[in-house]
Amino acid sequence: MRPANTPPPALILIALLSFAAVLAGCLIGPADFSLSQSLSALFGGGTEAAQIIVREIRLPRALAAWAAGAALGASGAALQGLLRNPLADPGVLGVSAASALGAVIAIYFNLSAGAAWATPLAAILFALGATAILYVLGAGRVSPTRLILIGVGLSSLAGALITLVMNLAPNPFILTDLVNWLFGSVANRSFDDLALTGPFMLAGLALLLSARSGLAALTLGEEAAFSLGADIARLRAVVIAGAALLTGASVALAGAIGFVGVVAPHLARPFAGHDPGRTVLPAALIGGAMLAAADLMIRLLPFDYELRLGVAAALIGAPAFIWIAARTQRIAR
């Protein structure tokens, strides 16, 4: 039976909920402003102080959290379809770890002192570098199981190098910066950060959306997909490249965030059926809403020090991951 299409009303509802999460992040916060004052400041009214807080601090932060979550959600949906593994996420191919390694190296050598965009750009370049390694090692030829094993190896290597860099940190200030990045955060993000990572995210999403028909055919198995005219090698290349661009941009924008890429596609499937191609867009909207809501939650918690976004995502996502894994009968086909 053909997988169900995403009903337009359902997709519109998901989009509205996602927009509401971003809007809530703009209007709600620890600053002593009413909802009406925050709404007025968002559209250029109210006091100058309110405009600065709402438009220059809350708005880019909420958009950064949403964009990072959307990138992870879309990547997770596409990779789960490509690898036919419901527990796959952007970290399964080692791209997330490689991207984090790039950011860690940039922080260690204090490259951001010369240019504020050096750390995000390093994260994106290392993600693309990991993708190139996957291609060289045969991403378009090997089986999904071997591709996952290669990804695990890349992730382990990147993790070991990150630990080495942290051990070699010359002072506690650099070590603190490294830990903060690895824990994930969108605090102090600006529109410049969004402008830097946005093109990479759009390019990655475009690649994944272009592969929707191939992902749909792949649900029938590689032989059946090939008989239907799908180019499996090209499909893998396109999906892995798209996921790498999205993941690298997400890490560049928000640091290392886990579990969103696993959970968001599962939440999207009731609206999109079991067609991974049609799950990409709903998963992106849900992933964005999840991370925007998580960031709003940590801003409102009464702690002396703000909880890191990656920690909050893990506290919410890890139990969901365990529940998904316990209910999944077939991890790979």
C-alpha positions, 0 to 999 in steps of 0.5 A: 500500500502506498504511504499516506501523504501528509494532509495539508491541514495537518502540515499547516497545523504543525507549521502553526505550532512551530511558529507559536513556539518561536513567537513564545520565545520572543514574547516570554522571558525573565525580563519584566515585560507584559505580553502586550509590551513584548508584542509591541516591541517585536513590531518596533513599538514600545520603549527602546529597552524593550525593543533591544531585548525582544528584537535583538536578544530574544528573536535571534535566539528563538530563531537560532534554536528553531533553525538548529532543531529543524535542521536536525529533524529533517536530517534525522528523517532522511537518514532514517529513510536512507538507512532504513533504521528508525534509530538513525540520527545525524550523529550516526554517520559521524558528521555531528562529531566531526562538526563539533571537532571543527568548532573545538579546534577553532576555539582552542586556537582562538580563531574567533578573535580574528573573525567571529565567523571562524568557529561556525565556519570551521564546524561546517567545513569539518562536517563537509570533510567528514562527508568527503571521507564517507564518499571516499570510503564508499558511501554510495557502494557499501551496505547501510550496515557497513555505512553505519559502522564507518560512521561509528568509527568516524564519530569515535575518532572525532570524539577522541580528538575532542577529548585530546584537545580538551586535555591540552587546553592551556587554561581553564577559560578555553576549557570552559568555552569548549565545554559550553560549546559541546553542551550546546547553547543559543545564548548570545546568537545574532542575526549575523550567525543566522545569516552565516548558517542559513544558506548551508541549511537551505542548501541541505534542505533542498538536497533532501527534498530533491531525494523524496521520491528516491527515499519513498522507493527505498522503503520497498528495498534496494532491489525494488527501488532500483527496478523502479528507476532509483539511482541508489548510489546517487540517492545516498550521495545526495542524502548524506550531503544534505544531512551533512550541510544541515548538521554542520550548520546546526552545530555551528549555530547551537553546538552539539545537540542530541536526540532531536534528530531521532525523536522528531521524525517519529513524532512526524510519522503519524502525520506523514505515514511511513514515507520518509520523503514526506516526513522530512518537512514535518520532522523539520517543523517539529524539530524546530518547535521542540528546540525552541520550546526547550530553549524557552523552558531553560530561560524560565527555570529559576536557576542561578546559571542557565541550563545548557540547551544540549543538556535540556534536549538530552534530559527530554530526548533520552527517555523518548529515545529509550521508549522508541527503542523499546517499541521498535521491533526491527532496527534495521532491514 
